[in-house]
Amino acid sequence: MINKKILNYVIIEEIGSGGMATVYKAQHETLKKRQVAIKILDPLLARRGNISQRFINEAQIMAELEHQNIVQVIDFEQRPDTLAIVMELLTGQELTDFIHQNGALSQAQAAGIMLPVLDAFAFAHSKNVVHRDVKPANIFITADGTPKILDFGIAKLVSDIGDITTTGVKWVR
């Protein structure tokens, strides 16, 4: 994938991977200082309709959630062989790594991280989105100490009447 182009961005290095997707650092081909993270669904999984639809739903959900403590979606690419979410590039580390490196959080540290995270979850809930995979690995601490929620891949949408929709169902407003 290195040197592959997604929209106007050229992939320069892998920065993470999971069971369904890989995240790459990329830079704009003209605006060289503009760097992003691009999450690309495994091409074998992209061929499976239900999985590709879940990935598309993740992008749609995240794009609706504009909050300072939720990673921001910038764009989306859909080709026959590629599904990619273009997001802001974060520098720092997952909360899991932060705790392993620094030890248990003090009460003040925990509050400084969790209060903004809870505010972000409250915002998501106000948009009828439930994350469903809250864990330290999905909370990122940026270089300036700002916590950001990652990975809405298995989020559920909740309708105005409180019913939980099934995965793959479009937004209910």
N, CA, C and O of each residue as an XYZ file, in Angstrom:
692
protein
N       0.805     -1.215      0.000
C       0.000      0.000      0.000
C       0.842      1.271      0.000
O       0.362      2.336     -0.388
N       2.091      1.164      0.432
C       2.950      2.344      0.447
C       3.025      2.913     -0.975
O       3.178      2.171     -1.945
N       2.914      4.224     -1.077
C       2.911      4.991     -2.321
C       1.602      4.897     -3.108
O       1.482      5.513     -4.167
N       0.618      4.138     -2.611
C      -0.689      4.098     -3.265
C      -1.407      5.413     -2.973
O      -1.236      6.007     -1.908
N      -2.205      5.852     -3.928
C      -2.922      7.117     -3.795
C      -4.387      6.855     -3.445
O      -5.062      6.062     -4.101
N      -4.863      7.530     -2.407
C      -6.273      7.537     -2.018
C      -6.717      8.991     -2.086
O      -6.213      9.842     -1.353
N      -7.668      9.263     -2.978
C      -8.071     10.637     -3.256
C      -6.822     11.447     -3.598
O      -6.103     11.077     -4.527
N      -6.536     12.539     -2.883
C      -5.338     13.347     -3.154
C      -4.191     13.040     -2.202
O      -3.251     13.826     -2.088
N      -4.261     11.905     -1.522
C      -3.275     11.561     -0.499
C      -2.454     10.347     -0.916
O      -2.984      9.370     -1.444
N      -1.152     10.428     -0.669
C      -0.241      9.334     -0.970
C       0.136      8.668      0.353
O       0.579      9.334      1.289
N      -0.045      7.352      0.420
C       0.263      6.604      1.634
C       1.771      6.538      1.815
O       2.505      6.188      0.890
N       2.231      6.882      3.033
C       3.679      6.886      3.279
C       4.137      5.850      4.300
O       5.298      5.442      4.282
N       3.228      5.410      5.206
C       3.629      4.361      6.140
C       2.420      3.786      6.860
O       1.395      4.452      7.004
N       2.549      2.535      7.316
C       1.511      1.900      8.124
C       1.684      2.362      9.565
O       2.800      2.410     10.082
N       0.565      2.703     10.211
C       0.657      3.133     11.613
C      -0.165      2.263     12.558
O      -0.094      2.445     13.774
N      -0.941      1.326     12.029
C      -1.704      0.433     12.887
C      -2.519     -0.538     12.070
O      -2.805     -0.301     10.896
N      -2.892     -1.642     12.707
C      -3.735     -2.604     12.007
C      -4.580     -3.366     13.008
O      -4.236     -3.480     14.185
N      -5.677     -3.878     12.521
C      -6.584     -4.679     13.323
C      -7.082     -5.835     12.486
O      -6.529     -6.128     11.427
N      -8.115     -6.484     12.954
C      -8.631     -7.658     12.276
C      -9.298     -7.368     10.949
O      -9.348     -8.238     10.079
N      -9.817     -6.150     10.776
C     -10.566     -5.843      9.559
C      -9.949     -4.752      8.698
O     -10.261     -4.645      7.512
N      -9.085     -3.950      9.280
C      -8.568     -2.800      8.538
C      -7.154     -2.451      8.982
O      -6.685     -2.867     10.042
N      -6.499     -1.675      8.134
C      -5.165     -1.161      8.438
C      -5.228      0.354      8.333
O      -5.915      0.903      7.472
N      -4.499      1.023      9.224
C      -4.458      2.486      9.222
C      -3.076      2.923      8.752
O      -2.052      2.414      9.208
N      -3.077      3.868      7.838
C      -1.842      4.383      7.257
C      -1.728      5.884      7.467
O      -2.729      6.594      7.562
N      -0.506      6.344      7.538
C      -0.217      7.777      7.492
C      -0.066      8.130      6.022
O       0.573      7.401      5.263
N      -0.659      9.252      5.623
C      -0.577      9.691      4.232
C      -0.410     11.197      4.198
O      -0.735     11.898      5.156
N       0.100     11.679      3.081
C       0.218     13.131      2.931
C      -0.380     13.561      1.604
O      -0.374     12.821      0.620
N      -0.894     14.780      1.610
C      -1.495     15.347      0.411
C      -0.414     15.444     -0.659
O       0.715     15.839     -0.367
N      -0.753     15.087     -1.898
C       0.263     15.055     -2.948
C       0.792     16.442     -3.310
O       1.925     16.556     -3.779
N       0.016     17.482     -3.109
C       0.471     18.843     -3.405
C       0.810     19.609     -2.138
O       1.857     20.250     -2.050
N      -0.077     19.542     -1.161
C       0.111     20.253      0.104
C       0.866     19.325      1.052
O       0.262     18.713      1.933
N       2.163     19.221      0.879
C       2.986     18.209      1.545
C       2.886     18.209      3.064
O       3.074     17.167      3.691
N       2.596     19.341      3.659
C       2.495     19.383      5.126
C       1.139     18.895      5.619
O       0.958     18.704      6.821
N       0.186     18.691      4.721
C      -1.148     18.192      5.094
C      -1.071     16.671      5.188
O      -1.003     15.983      4.169
N      -1.082     16.149      6.416
C      -1.009     14.706      6.625
C      -2.286     14.222      7.286
O      -2.912     14.943      8.063
N      -2.667     12.988      6.965
C      -3.895     12.390      7.462
C      -3.642     10.929      7.828
O      -2.596     10.363      7.512
N      -4.611     10.345      8.490
C      -4.638      8.898      8.707
C      -5.703      8.344      7.770
O      -6.774      8.930      7.619
N      -5.404      7.215      7.144
C      -6.372      6.583      6.250
C      -6.588      5.151      6.713
O      -5.656      4.347      6.757
N      -7.824      4.852      7.054
C      -8.200      3.499      7.471
C      -8.755      2.782      6.251
O      -9.752      3.207      5.668
N      -8.092      1.678      5.866
C      -8.480      0.941      4.669
C      -8.956     -0.452      5.066
O      -8.242     -1.204      5.730
N     -10.168     -0.776      4.649
C     -10.732     -2.089      4.908
C      -9.954     -3.141      4.126
O      -9.609     -2.922      2.965
N      -9.676     -4.282      4.756
C      -8.996     -5.391      4.082
C      -9.735     -5.683      2.777
O     -10.951     -5.871      2.789
N      -9.007     -5.724      1.640
C      -9.666     -5.922      0.338
C     -10.507     -7.194      0.263
O     -11.529     -7.208     -0.421
N     -10.105     -8.254      0.944
C     -10.907     -9.483      0.940
C     -12.238     -9.265      1.650
O     -13.267     -9.799      1.234
N     -12.210     -8.480      2.721
C     -13.443     -8.184      3.452
C     -14.314     -7.181      2.702
O     -15.539     -7.204      2.820
N     -13.682     -6.308      1.936
C     -14.425     -5.288      1.185
C     -15.358     -5.926      0.161
O     -16.334     -5.306     -0.263
N     -15.064     -7.156     -0.235
C     -15.908     -7.857     -1.209
C     -17.169     -8.437     -0.563
O     -18.121     -8.802     -1.253
N     -17.161     -8.513      0.757
C     -18.322     -9.056      1.466
C     -19.278     -7.906      1.764
O     -18.936     -6.978      2.497
N     -20.458     -7.973      1.200
C     -21.422     -6.878      1.285
C     -21.739     -6.416      2.682
O     -21.806     -5.213      2.936
N     -21.937     -7.351      3.601
C     -22.314     -6.940      4.953
C     -21.161     -6.241      5.660
O     -21.391     -5.295      6.414
N     -19.942     -6.679      5.437
C     -18.787     -6.048      6.088
C     -18.496     -4.695      5.453
O     -18.227     -3.725      6.161
N     -18.548     -4.620      4.141
C     -18.294     -3.327      3.490
C     -19.353     -2.310      3.901
O     -19.039     -1.133      4.077
N     -20.602     -2.746      4.056
C     -21.656     -1.826      4.484
C     -21.414     -1.351      5.909
O     -21.689     -0.192      6.221
N     -20.907     -2.215      6.782
C     -20.587     -1.795      8.154
C     -19.479     -0.748      8.144
O     -19.515      0.201      8.927
N     -18.500     -0.914      7.266
C     -17.397      0.044      7.160
C     -17.922      1.396      6.661
O     -17.534      2.448      7.170
N     -18.793      1.353      5.677
C     -19.408      2.579      5.160
C     -20.228      3.251      6.267
O     -20.183      4.470      6.429
N     -20.977      2.441      7.028
C     -21.760      2.985      8.138
C     -20.853      3.658      9.167
O     -21.187      4.722      9.689
N     -19.697      3.036      9.461
C     -18.752      3.635     10.403
C     -18.343      5.021      9.925
O     -18.333      5.972     10.706
N     -18.006      5.140      8.641
C     -17.605      6.441      8.092
C     -18.729      7.454      8.208
O     -18.494      8.603      8.581
N     -19.950      7.038      7.892
C     -21.093      7.943      7.970
C     -21.339      8.395      9.404
O     -21.598      9.572      9.657
N     -21.258      7.465     10.327
C     -21.479      7.804     11.734
C     -20.414      8.785     12.204
O     -20.733      9.819     12.791
N     -19.152      8.462     11.947
C     -18.061      9.320     12.421
C     -18.111     10.705     11.785
O     -17.782     11.695     12.438
N     -18.515     10.786     10.525
C     -18.602     12.088      9.854
C     -19.659     12.985     10.486
O     -19.536     14.209     10.439
N     -20.698     12.393     11.078
C     -21.751     13.151     11.751
C     -21.326     13.653     13.127
O     -21.935     14.576     13.670
N     -20.278     13.045     13.692
C     -19.899     13.335     15.075
C     -18.739     14.329     15.135
O     -17.597     13.946     15.392
N     -19.035     15.579     14.901
C     -18.015     16.623     14.964
C     -17.901     17.123     16.396
O     -18.701     17.937     16.857
N     -16.893     16.618     17.082
C     -16.660     16.945     18.490
C     -15.156     16.939     18.724
O     -14.448     16.115     18.145
N     -14.660     17.833     19.555
C     -13.227     17.969     19.785
C     -12.593     16.724     20.397
O     -11.370     16.583     20.367
N     -13.396     15.820     20.949
C     -12.849     14.618     21.568
C     -13.214     13.340     20.812
O     -13.167     12.243     21.370
N     -13.577     13.492     19.546
C     -13.833     12.359     18.654
C     -12.991     12.584     17.404
O     -13.019     13.665     16.817
N     -12.241     11.556     16.997
C     -11.403     11.685     15.800
C     -12.301     12.112     14.629
O     -13.397     11.579     14.454
N     -11.828     13.072     13.837
C     -12.630     13.652     12.773
C     -12.411     12.969     11.429
O     -11.279     12.701     11.027
N     -13.511     12.695     10.746
C     -13.464     12.153      9.390
C     -13.369     13.328      8.424
O     -14.100     14.311      8.538
N     -12.451     13.200      7.475
C     -12.235     14.253      6.480
C     -12.881     13.889      5.150
O     -13.451     14.745      4.472
N     -12.789     12.609      4.778
C     -13.298     12.187      3.476
C     -13.479     10.674      3.470
O     -13.150      9.990      4.439
N     -14.006     10.168      2.361
C     -14.243      8.738      2.197
C     -14.006      8.372      0.747
O     -14.375      9.124     -0.156
N     -13.393      7.224      0.519
C     -13.128      6.733     -0.843
C     -13.778      5.366     -0.984
O     -13.577      4.480     -0.153
N     -14.565      5.204     -2.055
C     -15.165      3.909     -2.341
C     -14.903      3.574     -3.797
O     -15.396      4.241     -4.707
N     -14.116      2.525     -3.997
C     -13.832      1.980     -5.320
C     -14.168      0.493     -5.266
O     -14.361     -0.048     -4.177
N     -14.242     -0.172     -6.395
C     -14.540     -1.609     -6.363
C     -13.556     -2.419     -5.502
O     -13.943     -3.418     -4.896
N     -12.305     -1.998     -5.449
C     -11.287     -2.762     -4.707
C     -10.850     -2.095     -3.408
O     -10.007     -2.637     -2.693
N     -11.417     -0.906     -3.085
C     -10.927     -0.156     -1.934
C     -12.052      0.603     -1.231
O     -12.854      1.292     -1.861
N     -12.082      0.451      0.101
C     -12.922      1.295      0.947
C     -11.984      1.950      1.945
O     -11.248      1.258      2.649
N     -12.000      3.281      2.017
C     -11.054      4.000      2.869
C     -11.709      5.197      3.534
O     -12.439      5.964      2.907
N     -11.424      5.334      4.834
C     -11.878      6.498      5.602
C     -10.659      7.384      5.833
O      -9.669      6.940      6.413
N     -10.726      8.632      5.382
C      -9.652      9.598      5.585
C      -9.998     10.394      6.842
O     -11.066     10.998      6.937
N      -9.063     10.383      7.815
C      -9.316     11.010      9.115
C      -8.157     11.928      9.497
O      -7.086     11.895      8.892
N      -8.405     12.747     10.518
C      -7.313     13.554     11.046
C      -6.223     12.621     11.561
O      -6.513     11.555     12.105
N      -4.977     13.025     11.388
C      -3.838     12.259     11.883
C      -3.556     12.694     13.307
O      -3.337     13.875     13.576
N      -3.563     11.738     14.213
C      -3.306     12.025     15.622
C      -1.879     11.628     15.979
O      -1.379     10.600     15.522
N      -1.233     12.441     16.790
C       0.064     12.066     17.341
C      -0.108     11.919     18.838
O      -0.760     12.740     19.484
N       0.470     10.884     19.377
C       0.333     10.572     20.788
C       0.281      9.075     20.951
O       1.029      8.353     20.292
N      -0.608      8.585     21.835
C      -0.688      7.149     22.062
C      -2.053      6.758     22.612
O      -2.773      7.575     23.186
N      -2.388      5.485     22.418
C      -3.621      4.958     22.986
C      -3.527      5.013     24.506
O      -2.435      4.956     25.071
N      -4.674      5.124     25.161
C      -4.707      5.151     26.615
C      -4.070      3.888     27.197
O      -3.412      3.955     28.236
N      -4.255      2.740     26.542
C      -3.628      1.492     26.994
C      -2.122      1.659     27.116
O      -1.537      1.317     28.144
N      -1.494      2.182     26.074
C      -0.034      2.374     26.073
C       0.376      3.438     27.088
O       1.403      3.306     27.753
N      -0.431      4.491     27.203
C      -0.150      5.557     28.170
C      -0.096      4.984     29.586
O       0.803      5.311     30.361
N      -1.058      4.133     29.916
C      -1.094      3.525     31.256
C       0.084      2.569     31.455
O       0.704      2.566     32.518
N       0.392      1.765     30.445
C       1.538      0.851     30.554
C       2.843      1.617     30.745
O       3.725      1.178     31.483
N       2.960      2.748     30.084
C       4.178      3.548     30.155
C       4.275      4.338     31.464
O       5.358      4.469     32.032
N       3.144      4.860     31.937
C       3.150      5.775     33.083
C       2.591      5.192     34.371
O       2.668      5.832     35.420
N       2.033      3.997     34.312
C       1.430      3.405     35.499
C       0.002      3.874     35.684
O      -0.553      4.578     34.839
N      -0.584      3.474     36.797
C      -1.977      3.817     37.089
C      -2.170      5.327     37.084
O      -1.297      6.086     37.504
N      -3.328      5.739     36.601
C      -3.646      7.167     36.556
C      -4.007      7.664     37.954
O      -4.657      6.962     38.729
N      -3.581      8.872     38.259
C      -4.042      9.512     39.491
C      -5.499      9.895     39.288
O      -6.012      9.860     38.169
N      -6.151     10.257     40.364
C      -7.551     10.668     40.268
C      -7.678     11.889     39.353
O      -8.609     11.967     38.552
N      -6.760     12.830     39.468
C      -6.796     14.036     38.630
C      -6.555     13.682     37.158
O      -7.227     14.218     36.277
N      -5.598     12.780     36.887
C      -5.348     12.366     35.503
C      -6.572     11.670     34.925
O      -6.983     11.956     33.801
N      -7.153     10.757     35.696
C      -8.332     10.022     35.224
C      -9.476     10.991     34.911
O     -10.140     10.862     33.882
N      -9.701     11.955     35.797
C     -10.757     12.941     35.569
C     -10.457     13.783     34.333
O     -11.358     14.074     33.545
N      -9.179     14.180     34.159
C      -8.795     14.992     33.011
C      -8.990     14.280     31.682
O      -9.215     14.916     30.652
N      -8.903     12.971     31.712
C      -9.130     12.178     30.499
C     -10.603     11.827     30.349
O     -11.182     12.009     29.278
N     -11.206     11.328     31.412
C     -12.549     10.774     31.297
C     -13.664     11.811     31.197
O     -14.683     11.545     30.559
N     -13.502     12.978     31.805
C     -14.566     13.983     31.682
C     -14.767     14.418     30.227
O     -15.910     14.471     29.774
N     -13.692     14.733     29.468
C     -13.910     15.044     28.051
C     -14.429     13.844     27.248
O     -15.234     14.009     26.331
N     -13.966     12.644     27.593
C     -14.445     11.439     26.906
C     -15.937     11.252     27.162
O     -16.693     10.957     26.236
N     -16.361     11.423     28.404
C     -17.780     11.299     28.723
C     -18.608     12.371     28.025
O     -19.735     12.112     27.602
N     -18.050     13.573     27.904
C     -18.728     14.636     27.159
C     -18.902     14.227     25.699
O     -19.954     14.462     25.105
N     -17.864     13.613     25.123
C     -17.938     13.156     23.731
C     -18.971     12.044     23.571
O     -19.721     12.028     22.595
N     -19.012     11.112     24.528
C     -20.028     10.062     24.462
C     -21.426     10.650     24.618
O     -22.356     10.210     23.941
N     -21.589     11.627     25.488
C     -22.894     12.284     25.641
C     -23.300     12.950     24.323
O     -24.465     12.899     23.929
N     -22.332     13.574     23.646
C     -22.602     14.180     22.343
C     -23.045     13.110     21.343
O     -24.034     13.294     20.634
N     -22.309     11.985     21.285
C     -22.674     10.888     20.379
C     -24.079     10.384     20.698
O     -24.877     10.133     19.795
N     -24.373     10.238     21.990
C     -25.705      9.769     22.388
C     -26.784     10.763     21.974
O     -27.896     10.365     21.625
N     -26.459     12.057     22.012
C     -27.436     13.068     21.578
C     -27.725     12.955     20.082
O     -28.752     13.436     19.603
N     -26.812     12.316     19.350
C     -26.989     12.070     17.911
C     -27.501     10.647     17.664
O     -27.485     10.157     16.535
N     -27.954      9.995     18.737
C     -28.486      8.631     18.676
C     -27.451      7.580     18.296
O     -27.783      6.595     17.638
N     -26.205      7.779     18.702
C     -25.135      6.826     18.428
C     -24.595      6.280     19.742
O     -24.258      7.040     20.650
N     -24.516      4.951     19.833
C     -23.925      4.270     20.977
C     -22.664      3.572     20.484
O     -22.729      2.775     19.547
N     -21.514      3.857     21.099
C     -20.215      3.360     20.639
C     -20.106      1.839     20.702
O     -19.744      1.230     19.695
N     -20.389      1.221     21.784
C     -20.412     -0.222     22.013
C     -19.045     -0.918     22.067
O     -18.996     -2.147     22.117
N     -17.963     -0.186     22.058
C     -16.645     -0.830     22.192
C     -15.711      0.085     22.976
O     -14.591      0.368     22.552
N     -16.197      0.538     24.128
C     -15.427      1.457     24.960
C     -14.349      0.659     25.686
O     -14.646     -0.259     26.450
N     -13.096      1.024     25.437
C     -11.947      0.386     26.082
C     -10.757      1.330     25.928
O     -10.770      2.197     25.054
N      -9.739      1.175     26.756
C      -8.585      2.085     26.682
C      -7.935      2.145     25.294
O      -7.414      3.193     24.913
N      -7.955      1.054     24.538
C      -7.356      1.062     23.199
C      -8.123      1.949     22.225
O      -7.577      2.329     21.189
N      -9.380      2.291     22.533
C     -10.172      3.159     21.669
C     -10.256      4.593     22.181
O     -11.073      5.386     21.715
N      -9.398      4.911     23.148
C      -9.245      6.291     23.608
C      -7.794      6.669     23.355
O      -6.882      6.021     23.868
N      -7.581      7.702     22.574
C      -6.247      8.123     22.172
C      -5.901      9.408     22.913
O      -6.711     10.332     22.977
N      -4.703      9.462     23.468
C      -4.242     10.675     24.146
C      -3.267     11.375     23.194
O      -2.190     10.854     22.903
N      -3.655     12.559     22.715
C      -2.807     13.273     21.760
C      -1.571     13.835     22.459
O      -1.482     13.846     23.687
N      -0.631     14.295     21.658
C       0.619     14.841     22.191
C       0.362     15.999     23.167
O       1.142     16.204     24.098
N      -0.717     16.750     22.963
C      -1.020     17.859     23.883
C      -1.927     17.432     25.041
O      -2.367     18.272     25.826
N      -2.206     16.129     25.149
C      -2.987     15.603     26.265
C      -4.484     15.515     26.031
O      -5.222     15.125     26.936
N      -4.948     15.864     24.850
C      -6.379     15.806     24.542
C      -6.797     14.367     24.278
O      -6.201     13.697     23.435
N      -7.816     13.880     24.987
C      -8.311     12.532     24.683
C      -9.254     12.570     23.477
O     -10.057     13.491     23.327
N      -9.139     11.549     22.624
C      -9.996     11.433     21.437
C     -10.525     10.010     21.361
O      -9.775      9.050     21.539
N     -11.812      9.879     21.099
C     -12.423      8.561     20.930
C     -12.188      8.092     19.502
O     -12.361      8.848     18.546
N     -11.790      6.833     19.377
C     -11.547      6.203     18.087
C     -12.572      5.100     17.832
O     -13.295      4.687     18.738
N     -12.622      4.643     16.615
C     -13.234      3.382     16.203
C     -14.699      3.236     16.569
O     -15.047      2.647     17.592
N     -15.545      3.779     15.718
C     -16.979      3.597     15.860
C     -17.466      2.454     14.972
O     -18.617      2.447     14.534
N     -16.585      1.492     14.712
C     -16.865      0.397     13.787
C     -18.050     -0.471     14.143
O     -18.711     -1.002     13.250
N     -18.340     -0.633     15.429
C     -19.493     -1.453     15.798
C     -20.550     -0.633     16.528
O     -21.355     -1.166     17.292
N     -20.532      0.664     16.281
C     -21.536      1.543     16.904
C     -22.930      1.157     16.426
O     -23.110      0.612     15.337
N     -23.881      1.447     17.248
C     -25.288      1.230     16.896
C     -25.991      2.579     16.862
O     -25.670      3.493     17.623
N     -26.939      2.672     15.974
C     -27.786      3.854     15.899
C     -29.077      3.555     16.637
O     -29.646      2.471     16.503
N     -29.530      4.512     17.409
C     -30.746      4.345     18.191
C     -31.762      5.346     17.671
O     -31.470      6.536     17.553
N     -32.949      4.863     17.363
C     -33.971      5.758     16.818
C     -34.542      6.643     17.914
O     -34.270      6.448     19.099
N     -35.316      7.592     17.506
C     -35.932      8.524     18.457
C     -36.863      7.822     19.441
O     -37.117      8.343     20.527
N     -37.373      6.650     19.075
C     -38.278      5.953     19.987
C     -37.538      4.932     20.842
O     -38.159      4.199     21.612
N     -36.200      4.880     20.710
C     -35.414      4.053     21.596
C     -35.101      2.664     21.094
O     -34.426      1.909     21.794
N     -35.562      2.290     19.910
C     -35.233      0.974     19.383
C     -33.810      0.959     18.855
O     -33.358      1.920     18.233
N     -33.109     -0.134     19.107
C     -31.764     -0.270     18.551
C     -31.906     -0.878     17.175
O     -32.533     -1.925     17.014
N     -31.319     -0.217     16.167
C     -31.399     -0.716     14.808
C     -30.396     -1.831     14.606
O     -29.472     -1.991     15.404
N     -30.567     -2.585     13.570
C     -29.602     -3.624     13.250
C     -28.445     -3.015     12.475
O     -28.584     -1.962     11.853
N     -27.311     -3.686     12.518
C     -26.144     -3.218     11.803
C     -26.480     -3.130     10.318
O     -27.081     -4.047      9.759
N     -26.097     -2.041      9.689
C     -26.329     -1.872      8.270
C     -27.548     -1.040      7.947
O     -27.772     -0.722      6.779
N     -28.344     -0.673      8.936
C     -29.520      0.137      8.697
C     -29.110      1.604      8.663
O     -28.284      2.050      9.459
N     -29.695      2.340      7.738
C     -29.365      3.760      7.606
C     -29.854      4.539      8.817
O     -30.643      4.040      9.620
N     -29.376      5.764      8.934
C     -29.746      6.652     10.032
C     -31.256      6.770     10.146
O     -31.967      6.830      9.143
N     -31.730      6.803     11.373
C     -33.143      7.030     11.655
C     -33.238      8.397     12.304
O     -32.630      8.632     13.348
N     -33.984      9.288     11.707
C     -34.086     10.643     12.245
C     -35.504     10.965     12.594
O     -35.789     12.067     13.064
